[in-house]
Amino acid sequence: MFIGDLVGDDLTFFHQIRELTSMLNGPARFLPGNHDIDYDSLDGQHEFDSFRAQFGPEHYSYDTGKTHVIALSTIEYPTAVPAKKSDDTYGLGKRQLQWLRADLAEVPKNKAIVLAGHSPLLEFFYSDEHSTKQLKEIYKLLDGREVIALGGHTHMSENLRAGDLMDGWREKVGEEGLPFTHLTVPAISGQWYDGRVTENGYPTSIQRDGTPPGVLTLDIKNTKITERFTVTGGDSSKQMSLGLNTPAYRKWYEDNLEKERGTVEPLENPLTVSRDGLDSDTWLTTNFWMGSTGSTVEVSIDGQAPLAAERTQQLDGERPLLGAEYSDPAAVAEQFVHGGGFAEKTSHLWRLELPDDLSAGAHSASVTATDVHGRSYTEELEFQVSE
């Protein structure tokens, strides 16, 4: 399922999308995004005419085994003319909400629900700014059901679990937090194909939370739904990026914060920290791209007993933390120099403060990240301590 932004505003490419996806080893289904709309017909009825002509209805549902999949059109524009491309909001509209209510009324309670739309129902990154207008009504309709919600639009990954809470959500979800899992799906394009091109021909295109381009898969068995992420051009064994957040990195970050991304000189020796730097907060960082509440990250330095890393965002009612201390240094080092998003905050970053008594010379860290489903992944990082 392609959940929107099939093209970049030029709808004449829709027929090529049909041709390309006909090569897949299964059926392809589509949702419209804010870049798939007839902007000359923003009247609440005809903005999806071109989409319908090529791909069918903009909202629909179907069953797969014991799971009911609901595809929604979640991008709305004001009907006043002229509307700008930036005027979009997250919403279903009265007619689609009525259809959703009727559709769910026919679905047995023992079926799981996958609810997909282009924009997330709500999100961590924009927790103070964006949420779907009819969120409370949607939650009420889905009450008591096994549900996973999918969204895209923002070019990042978010794995938000039941009970998670951010300050900007309180009015919509209450102190109990989210009622079910919300997944924001990384983009195939990453950050719009930005960054440098790697040896395998794919751009780095790291997204604004530090996630590389890729595809999300839902493995469905009966009513159990398990998500997994695959990096574009890679496989499912790669699930994290590691870095060092040092005083030198934070100074470089602040010195270059206002410069255009893709024009910054690289940070020298990003995997080296001075003895003085160890005394001034240096963290080994792990961006566990599909990490969530219930995930763990453990770090073994030089073969010693593993230590638990701390998640920078607890999602227990706080506001998003951002800035150099909470950024992903591995992603920012790529983005400042080669272009891409800006990983100044993320819901899935863990960090471990390095001991201040590490000796000068080479060191190694073995990092094991375990997701909420019990799957573990291990990566190694070599770094240096200098006098």
C-alpha positions in Angstrom: 0.0 0.0 0.0 1.3 3.4 -1.0 0.0 5.9 1.5 0.2 9.1 -0.5 2.5 11.4 -2.3 2.8 9.1 -5.2 4.1 12.0 -7.3 5.4 15.5 -6.6 2.4 17.6 -7.7 2.7 16.6 -11.4 -0.3 14.3 -11.8 0.7 13.4 -15.4 3.1 10.9 -13.8 0.3 8.8 -12.4 0.3 6.5 -15.3 4.0 5.8 -14.8 3.3 4.9 -11.2 0.7 2.3 -12.4 3.3 0.9 -14.8 6.1 0.7 -12.2 3.9 -0.9 -9.5 2.6 -3.5 -12.0 6.0 -5.1 -11.6 5.5 -5.9 -7.9 4.9 -9.4 -6.8 1.4 -8.7 -5.5 -1.5 -6.2 -5.6 -0.7 -2.5 -5.2 -3.2 -0.2 -3.5 -2.9 3.6 -3.2 -4.0 6.5 -1.1 -3.8 10.2 -2.1 -1.4 12.6 -0.3 -1.2 16.4 -0.4 1.0 16.1 -3.6 -1.6 14.0 -5.5 -4.3 16.6 -5.6 -5.9 18.7 -8.4 -5.1 22.1 -6.9 -7.3 23.8 -9.5 -10.4 22.0 -8.1 -10.3 22.5 -4.3 -14.0 22.5 -3.8 -14.4 19.5 -1.5 -15.6 17.2 -4.3 -13.2 17.3 -7.3 -9.7 17.6 -5.9 -9.2 13.8 -6.3 -10.6 13.5 -9.8 -7.2 12.7 -11.4 -6.4 10.3 -8.6 -9.7 8.5 -9.0 -9.3 8.2 -12.7 -6.0 6.3 -12.3 -6.3 4.5 -9.0 -9.9 4.3 -7.9 -11.6 5.7 -4.8 -9.6 7.8 -2.3 -11.0 5.9 0.6 -12.0 2.2 0.8 -11.6 -1.0 2.9 -10.8 -4.6 2.4 -10.1 -7.8 4.4 -6.9 -9.8 4.6 -7.4 -12.9 6.7 -8.6 -11.8 10.1 -7.6 -8.2 9.6 -9.7 -5.4 8.2 -7.7 -2.7 6.4 -9.2 0.8 6.1 -7.7 3.3 3.7 -8.6 6.9 4.4 -8.1 10.2 2.6 -6.8 12.4 5.4 -5.7 15.6 3.7 -8.2 18.5 3.6 -8.1 21.9 2.0 -10.3 24.9 2.6 -12.9 25.3 -0.2 -12.3 29.1 -0.3 -10.5 30.2 -3.4 -7.6 30.7 -3.8 -6.2 28.0 -1.4 -2.4 27.5 -1.2 -0.6 24.2 -1.1 0.4 25.0 2.4 -3.2 25.3 3.6 -3.8 21.6 4.1 -5.1 20.2 7.4 -5.6 16.7 8.7 -9.2 15.6 8.6 -11.8 13.2 7.1 -14.7 15.5 6.5 -18.3 14.6 7.4 -19.0 12.3 4.4 -15.9 10.1 5.0 -16.5 10.0 8.7 -20.0 8.8 8.1 -18.7 6.1 5.7 -16.1 5.0 8.3 -18.8 4.7 11.0 -20.9 2.5 8.6 -17.9 0.4 7.5 -16.8 -0.4 11.1 -20.4 -1.3 12.0 -20.1 -4.3 9.7 -16.7 -5.5 11.0 -16.8 -8.2 13.6 -15.2 -7.3 16.9 -12.7 -10.2 16.7 -11.0 -8.7 13.6 -8.0 -6.5 13.9 -8.0 -3.1 12.3 -5.3 -1.4 10.2 -6.2 2.2 9.7 -4.1 3.9 7.1 -4.0 7.5 5.9 -1.5 9.8 4.4 -1.1 12.0 7.5 -0.7 10.5 11.0 -3.7 10.7 13.4 -1.2 12.5 15.6 2.5 12.5 16.0 5.5 13.1 18.4 7.4 15.5 16.1 4.6 17.9 15.6 2.8 17.1 18.8 2.0 20.8 19.5 0.9 21.6 16.0 -0.9 18.8 14.1 -3.6 16.2 14.7 -6.6 14.9 12.9 -9.7 17.0 13.4 -12.0 14.1 14.2 -9.5 12.2 16.4 -11.8 11.8 19.4 -14.6 10.5 17.2 -12.2 8.0 15.5 -11.0 6.8 18.8 -14.6 6.3 20.0 -15.4 4.3 16.9 -12.4 2.0 17.5 -12.8 1.6 21.2 -12.2 -1.9 22.4 -10.7 -3.1 19.1 -7.2 -4.3 18.2 -5.9 -1.4 16.0 -2.7 -0.2 14.4 -2.8 3.2 12.7 -0.5 4.1 9.9 0.5 7.5 8.6 3.2 9.1 6.5 3.6 12.6 5.2 6.3 13.8 7.6 9.3 11.9 6.2 10.3 10.1 9.4 9.5 7.1 11.5 7.6 7.1 14.7 6.5 4.0 16.7 4.1 5.2 19.3 2.5 2.7 21.6 -0.6 2.5 23.7 -0.2 4.7 26.8 2.3 7.0 25.3 1.6 10.7 26.0 3.0 14.0 24.9 2.1 17.4 26.4 0.5 18.6 23.1 -1.9 15.5 23.1 -3.5 15.9 26.4 -6.7 17.7 25.2 -7.2 15.0 22.6 -6.2 11.8 24.4 -6.4 12.6 28.1 -3.9 11.5 30.7 -4.3 7.8 29.7 -2.3 8.5 26.5 -2.7 6.7 23.2 -5.3 3.9 23.0 -3.4 1.8 20.4 -0.2 1.8 18.3 0.4 4.6 15.9 3.1 4.1 13.3 4.5 6.9 11.1 6.0 5.2 8.1 9.4 6.4 6.7 9.4 7.6 3.1 10.8 5.6 0.2 12.3 8.9 -0.9 13.7 9.7 2.6 14.1 13.4 2.8 13.1 13.9 -0.9 16.1 12.0 -2.3 18.5 14.5 -0.7 22.1 13.9 0.4 24.9 12.1 -1.2 24.6 9.1 -3.5 26.1 5.9 -2.0 27.9 3.1 -3.8 24.7 1.1 -4.3 23.1 4.0 -6.1 20.7 5.2 -3.4 20.9 8.6 -1.9 21.5 8.8 1.9 18.5 11.1 2.2 18.4 10.9 6.0 15.0 12.0 7.3 14.3 14.6 10.0 14.4 12.1 12.8 17.6 10.4 11.6 15.9 7.5 9.9 17.2 6.5 6.4 14.8 5.8 3.5 13.0 2.5 3.6 9.8 0.4 3.6 7.7 -0.6 6.5 6.2 -4.1 6.5 3.3 -5.4 8.6 3.5 -9.1 9.3 0.0 -10.3 10.0 -0.8 -13.6 11.6 -4.5 -14.0 12.6 -5.0 -10.7 14.5 -1.4 -10.3 15.6 0.3 -7.5 13.7 4.1 -7.0 13.9 5.9 -4.1 12.2 9.4 -4.3 10.7 11.5 -1.8 8.8 13.8 -2.4 5.9 16.3 0.2 4.8 16.3 1.0 1.0 18.9 -1.1 -0.6 19.5 -3.1 2.6 17.9 -5.7 4.7 16.1 -6.0 8.0 19.3 -6.7 10.0 20.2 -2.9 10.0 18.0 -1.2 12.5 20.1 1.6 14.1 22.8 4.2 13.8 25.5 4.9 16.4 27.4 8.1 17.2 29.1 10.2 19.8 27.6 13.3 21.2 30.7 15.2 22.5 31.3 18.8 23.6 33.2 19.3 20.2 30.1 18.0 18.4 27.7 20.3 20.2 29.9 23.3 19.5 30.1 22.4 15.8 26.3 22.0 15.8 25.7 25.4 17.3 28.3 27.1 15.1 26.6 25.7 11.9 23.0 25.8 13.0 22.0 28.7 10.8 23.9 27.6 7.7 22.2 26.0 4.8 22.3 22.2 5.1 24.6 20.7 2.6 27.2 23.5 2.8 28.8 22.8 6.2 32.4 21.7 6.6 32.6 18.2 8.3 33.3 17.9 12.0 36.9 16.6 12.4 37.2 13.3 14.1 33.5 12.8 15.0 34.4 9.5 16.8 37.1 11.0 19.0 36.6 12.5 22.4 39.2 14.2 24.5 39.8 13.4 28.2 38.4 16.8 29.0 35.3 16.0 26.9 34.7 12.9 29.0 34.4 15.3 32.0 31.8 17.4 30.2 29.1 15.0 29.2 29.8 12.7 26.3 27.2 10.2 25.3 27.3 7.2 23.0 24.0 7.6 21.0 21.8 4.9 19.5 19.1 5.9 17.0 16.9 2.8 17.1 14.7 3.7 14.1 11.7 1.6 15.1 12.4 1.8 18.8 9.5 2.6 21.1 8.2 2.5 24.6 9.0 -1.1 25.7 12.3 -1.2 23.7 15.7 -1.4 25.5 19.2 -0.5 24.4 22.3 -1.9 26.2 25.9 -0.9 25.6 29.0 -3.0 26.4 32.2 -0.9 26.4 35.5 -2.8 25.8 33.8 -6.1 26.6 32.6 -5.1 30.0 29.2 -5.9 31.5 26.4 -4.1 29.4 24.9 -0.9 30.7 21.4 0.3 30.0 21.2 3.4 27.8 18.5 6.0 28.6 15.8 7.0 26.1 15.9 10.8 25.6 12.1 11.0 25.2 10.1 9.1 27.8 6.7 10.0 26.2 5.1 10.3 29.7 3.5 13.7 29.1 6.6 15.9 28.5 7.2 18.3 25.5 9.6 17.2 22.7 13.2 17.8 23.7 15.3 19.3 21.0 18.7 20.8 20.3 22.3 19.6 20.3 22.0 17.5 23.4 19.0 15.6 22.1 20.0 15.4 18.4 21.4 12.4 16.6 25.0 13.2 15.9 25.4 10.5 13.2 22.5 11.8 11.2 23.3 15.5 11.7 26.9 15.0 10.6 25.6 13.6 7.3 22.8 16.2 7.0 24.8 19.4 7.7 27.5 18.3 5.2 25.5 16.6 2.4 21.9 17.7 2.9 18.7 16.0 4.1 16.4 16.5 7.0 17.5 17.9 10.4 17.5 15.3 13.3 17.3 17.8 16.1 14.7 15.7 18.0 13.4 12.2 17.7 11.3 9.8 19.8 13.7 6.9 19.3 17.1 8.0 20.5 18.9 6.4 23.4 22.2 7.6 24.9 24.7 6.3 27.5 27.1 8.6 29.2 30.7 7.4 28.7 32.7 6.8 31.8 35.1 9.7 32.6 38.0 7.3 33.4 38.4 5.8 30.0 42.1 5.6 29.1 43.5 7.3 26.0 43.5 5.2 22.9 41.1 3.0 21.0 37.9 1.6 22.5 34.9 -0.4 21.2 31.3 -0.5 22.1 28.8 -3.3 21.4 25.2 -2.0 21.3 22.2 -4.3 21.5 18.8 -2.9 20.8 15.7 -5.0 21.6 12.3 -4.0 20.3 8.9 -4.3 21.9 8.4 -7.7 20.2 11.6 -9.1 21.7 13.8 -9.0 18.6 17.4 -8.0 19.2 19.9 -6.3 16.9 23.6 -5.6 17.6 26.0 -3.1 16.1 29.6 -2.2 16.9 31.2 1.3 17.2 34.9 2.0 17.4 35.9 5.3 19.0 39.0 7.0 20.3 39.9 8.9 23.5 42.6 11.5 23.1 44.8 13.3 25.7 
